[in-house]
Amino acid sequence: MQSIHDHIRQLRIIDGHEHLATPDIRRRENHDFFSLLHYLDSDLITAGMARGALDRKLPISDEERAATFLTYWERTSNTTYARMFRQSMEELYGMTEWTVQGILEANEKVLAATRDPQWYDHVLGERSGIDLAFTLIQTTKLDYGRFRPILFLDYTFKLRTLKDILAVERDAGATARDFREYLDLVDALLHRFKSEGMVATKLGHAYWRTLASGKPTFDEAERVFNRLLASRLEEGLSQAETVPLQDYLIHHIIRRSVVYDLPIQIHTGHHETSVSGNGNVITHSNVEGLIPLFHAYPEAKFVLLHGGFPYHQAYLSIAKNFPNVYADFTWLYIISPTAAKTILHQSIEMVPANKIQGFGGDYNHIEGTYAHLQLARRIVGETLSEKVEQGALREEEAIAFAERIFRGNLIEIYRLEGWQ
């Protein structure tokens, strides 16, 4: 139904999850054509390209880099990651020729856009219709009014060496002489990050260990921590040895996030090949491993990213049954538009509307977010139109649902004062 599509196209968006560099960082790092690959890089790698083959630090020319890209572009141009890259380059930069020369010309345009102080507002505000985006780049110093920070907390519990503890101490500006003092440091960091504008904590441990957490005692965690304190700087413990400490700290972060009224975003499901640190052990990301935490902390707000894909059936059952669990479509549309549409259909049938977050680009560059959001708007519009045609929703209910998942729910869950 055209009115549903029209309404969705004009909605102003609150984007629930990104990895976007700030304009200052992008200018400082001088991002070019090859800086915009992001997810496409994963497909190029799985199509046979060597990891890092397009790295700008390599002593090769842009012509050589472009030629390498085109070799693997031909193999991957069918994927949605590739389609998003093509769309952003053609619509934002007018790229028409996918040749070495065409890439070199587009590269100059990307470099010029990187230097343009209006580029972010043009792409995010004017072309995409995004009012606010949560971005995770491990700093609260964003200096860009359209962004709000989220921070990975993994580094506070991924402790395997004394150096890992010292890194947290440096960030906190204090020393932990024992385990209780370390817990206080983690708490102080959360308090500081919240005061500096952080809207949620992020746990990304599925990329390097299982989501399942036991419930070790304080003494069990303390014994591991003391072994690390007594170790030499470069010595370390194995992953298996440090699990009790990691699990205890995961519980601690959740408890303190509740105190500070911070939703907890957790990576579930699919991994990005180009950054996966666990050999793409997808079973580590099975959302079912989190169920004990949902039972233990009914007062928490668990935002489960990426629709749990490919474990989305269990994911939807969990989101339906736990009041403290929220479904989130970040990244999902570009992993598989077909799967995203199926999961959205089922979410509408199963999950209360106030528990669904409709969009997070999950890109590290704004061009990808631009293309991704167009796809998301189209899929949501198609899905809601089909629900109306089936008689499952009235048209006004479908429009209200779209407004909720693209904006209203995020205002409520993240307590965005003044954005109503």
Steps between C-alpha positions, in 0.01 A plus 500: 500500500656822382395711799693267735812519283466878467464541875803282572713687245443830681550372857784663692717220638677426826776258406562254783847366420794612287881499494525832317816703533441862589560762230826602670628141514407443136687815394802414713517147355434634149243235406488406132314254272666200662409624849132454412503124436427383855261201467586453135855428614365188674347374176819575306694292753263204489512521118875436519670837550783503752421683822642850490567491125347848457657651813611857431819436699625259236764640260280465192340761275131585492493353149625166633257515787211572262598210275504261796162627612346445155626140488295413807218746435397289203466202736302680769283758326193280555500541880302761690822639645615565144163644397514747788850607399399541136190699592685738729779561248266553207238713678729709722803531271355453151725200432409331170809307390615202708847503348842597631453851359149523640627405845782755485252774409261393777793491741567870443134578566502302825814681616334835422188397695718400795634856510152653464370619842140475373522143369372325814196723533431465129512119500354425843262790552384595151537185290433239771263680735692400814461734794710305748736202478662295775860428401750264655856613438633463858487866596243734648670803341299513180471876438218449253146583605333222300693228689467342845761255633478132586811324632624142492550375854676182387841641581404519868432125522719353226785468748774250417819692590615762745517741205122468457447613860745789460311620191177526702687678780637756254152563364357537850791711627543285812672184623331178611696335781249218532190362332253714694684812392491376139122464521488858626708610200256339257213665683675838485551460126131428446406801710738723306390374161135557592579856614680558168194403298522123451150368425567125536767247585607248236612142549662353190648187655333262254784594264759342732316264742160350562204714607421248773611616845518302819458657841835468678545615856698806597776275637527304175534821297738655751739204482535548124543875538773452762687264268500772235616764750790279602603419142767661289386763251518275194387179669141396464233248585301298251142581406381195696686613813352850492135404440399531870639855510338595170163362603504677835584830330222455244254469788657806664467712185135402462424582864668841477335575165166449674602747771592760237186426294708399197359250249742218421555433130630147431630361172309186405522282192697563181866606509682735267776296340752781470513565876396172659745408773367151575534332162134563423372253759140599439369274777658737752238755390194289569260721694380205708820527703376829646180360654644465854592870494147597394365306798760646738441867412131568433558871557762528223438605139667249270508619138591198287658617177469357148181300545704208630541381140541207430352409840201724442225255591629461856574874501138589423368260761728659760406856400134404522526344846746720692384854590865606541605394147473726195528394136729705277543496120845660491709361209236239416360649176838490325592153625194369317204715395294183457574381853442848640157515340407157632620588850309830491181319394542261791593780741176681419311179571687414820667795674326802658561806284672697777779237517626529140775735378489540125834628379868518570731533203797340683738657249830678558428755223193712432470396136417145608244624750334704224450197273409267785224728625341519157487121494358486853224750417404296194490167685299642790260665253452178304451292812245736654312531170477124480371484857227753411408307184473183709272675747747453786536877549298807415684764301512744791639222722772426244601866485507524880714185512753652259519818706562290810781283370684778316474762774256476790631181655856627506390820671331291769765230548800734500315780681577766240359805668370768264487279189130414515 
